[in-house]
Amino acid sequence: MNYATIISKRLEISQRQVERTIELLQQGATVPFIARYRKEATGSLNEVQIAAIRDLLLRLQELDKRRDAILQSIDEQGKLSPELRARIEAVDTLAELEDLYLPYRPKRRTRATIAIERGYEPVADAIARGQWQAWDDDALQGARDILAERFSDDARCRNRVRNIFRRRAKLSSALARGVKDDDERLAKFESWVDWSEPAHRAPSHRILALFRGEEAGVLRVHVRPEQVDVGEWKTESGGLRTECREQLELAAEDAYKRLIEPSIETEFRNQLKERADREAIRVFAENLRQLLLAAPMGQKRTLAIDPGFRTGCKVVCLDAQGQLLHNETIYPFTSVREERAAVNKLEALVEAFQIEAIAIGNGTAGRETEEVVQRCRFNRKVLAVSVSEAGASVYSASDVARREFPDYDVTVRGAVSIGRRLMDPLSELVKIDPKSIGVGQYQHDVDQRMLAASLADTVESCVNSVGVELNTASRELLSYVSGIGPALADKIVAHRNSNGAFADRQALRKVKGLGDKAFEQCAGFLRVRESTNPLDRSAVHPERYALVERMAASVGADVDTLMQDKELRARIIIEDYVSDDCGLPTLQDIMRELDKPGLDPRAKFEVFEFDKNVTRLEDVREGMVLPGIVTNITAFGAFVDIGVHQDGLVHVSQMANRRVSDPAEVVHLHQHLKVKVLEVDMRRRRISLTLKGVKD
């Protein structure tokens, strides 16, 4: 199989680009490295396109493995004709491949095999040829069982049925047997009872909701056409005697209901589920990307609070690098006296540790804790910021947290995580399993292996797009750098602990086990800010240092001066430096880096404030216009935190005065915006919001 040709056609990318990308992947290059440093080879394909080539290549390779196994199985049966081999080698989908194998697949005992054992196969053959005899009922039933299985095994018949499903299948649901109207489980799925719509139009969130209802035992779900006439798919039987034709029709009807329809329905259910999974995973991955690339506050001395009512608020003080300096617990909600003590304690801690920012977890008691902080009178300017707690509890109980803070309990670790994620969300969130961050849609229902792979790609992409400081990065952050992984990350940290800070990028080569290939893949994404070589602070790859030195020499300067002098850089004609392996795309990237070395692609940090008069669901009234922050984006809308411990939903229909197919077209995660309250459902604790007619 010519993989490049197939991939080129399916992805609509030129064959040459695909061939070079496959070549690089097979040489061990990572997606971020290829996208950033091999633009000439790929024609400047982006990470999404390169990942698509990689994933389709893997699927085609798996298909070929299955093809080889099928050919071997049929050959061992002595039934592999040249014509059958050619047909098997020509197909390029798993469904077609399995259809061709079906007649030769080792079968369990079926009605057809039992009929053959009883000697009815000659009767079936005679009926198929139109040679009628007066057989008894047992012989006719046996013959029909054999003929039904032949219909079911016929690749042409199955493909015709498949086409009918493709055009006319409905996704429908009904109440499962035994479920009563007063069943508590029904409340979650009552909207989907007696639901029906064309399967090919069903949105991902509805598909997953229906399948979840089926898994819960509340719904029965089908994916099939309402009615299929046997004549639409059966092989021709015209010209045969009436008796033979009648037997063939009966066999075909039995084949459809008993064998073909259930099989093709399962296939289409799986296809629908895979499509829904891919869309849900796409949404999750995009949300995760926005969360990881959220604006960092930067290195500021931070006091972090993990709020709580009965158990108190855990308070930690961190230095500008996120190291724990102090921790204790305050109890502002147990009495007026304790509240005053808490205010005094916070004021004292801010002064003692010269705190510049306060991070407050947005979970239970979050808004109330904000009010306590607002009553404090600090002697310095201090930012107070509400920070998402999503995943903090998972981190606090993890092996990573235990390694970092072996002598502290989970409450301290959780508070530290809240503070650090205000400073640098990316560096802290990479320590948490992405699935636990809570920005997905039906993440527990989708293919977990596919989800994990997609989220790992997303984290890797984010980490490498920002770049990593080699001398301060955690093991977890380093493990996502192109070409490193967990094992090498451990070795880098161990080397750093034993030998001190890395002086420059080249010092990485001293790490045991980090060879030339790994250095090539990772070096450009690592920063060494204290290096004497200014290029080590940029995204310029070491393989291009000599080229930059030539550029500098051409204008009579060293590299450091060139990076600081815009007029000198303007004198460089980059076309003069084009070579076989370094074209204009790479040269343009280099010039951008010389202009702004190591530029962080993340947005500028902005402080957000909720409406101070709205802290509980009971405070929310229809018609209110409130500030909010987007916490999650799904296929059906966006959830917005308005500061009442219950996110409101802006349904996709309420996002704009036009039809919106993807909420991500309108909003992004952590976006600060204003929303209008449409409805408050106190019983179900739901808030409906709109963006229509709201001026930001």
Secondary structure, 3 states (H helix, E strand, C coil): CCHHHHHHHHHCCCHHHHHHHHHHHHCCCCHHHHHHHCHHHHCCCCHHHHHHHHHHHHHHHHHHHHHHHHHHHHHHCCCCCHHHHHHHHHCCCHHHHHHHHHHHCCCCCCHHHHHHHCCCHHHHHHHHHCCCCCCCHHHHHHHHHHHHHHHHHCHHHHHHHHHHHHHHCEEEEEECCCCCCCCCCHHHHHHHCCEEEEHHHCCHHHHHHHHHHHHCCCEEEEEECCCCCHHHCCCCCCCCCHHHHHHHHHHHHHHHHHHHHHHHHHHHHHHHHHHHHHHHHHHHHHHHHHHHCCCCCCCCCEEEEECCCCCCEEEEEECCCCCEEEEEEECCCCCHHHHHHHHHHHHHHHHHCCCCEEEEECCCCHHHHHHHHHCCCCCCCCEEEEECCCCHHHHHCCHHHHHHCCCCCHHHHHHHHHHHHHHCHHHHHCCCCHHHCCCCCCCCCCCHHHHHHHHHHHHHHHHHHHCEECCCCCHHHHHCCCCCHHHHHHHHHHHHHHHCCCCCHHHHHHCCCCCHHHHHHHHHHEECCCCCCHHHHCCCCHHHHHHHHHHHHHCCCCHHHHHHCHHHHHCCCHHHHCCCCCCHHHHHHHHHHHHCCCCCCCCCCCCCCCCCCCCCHHHCCCCCEEEEEEEEEECCEEEEECCCCCCEEEEHHHCCCCCCCCHHHCCCCCCEEEEEEEEEECCCCEEEEECCCCCC
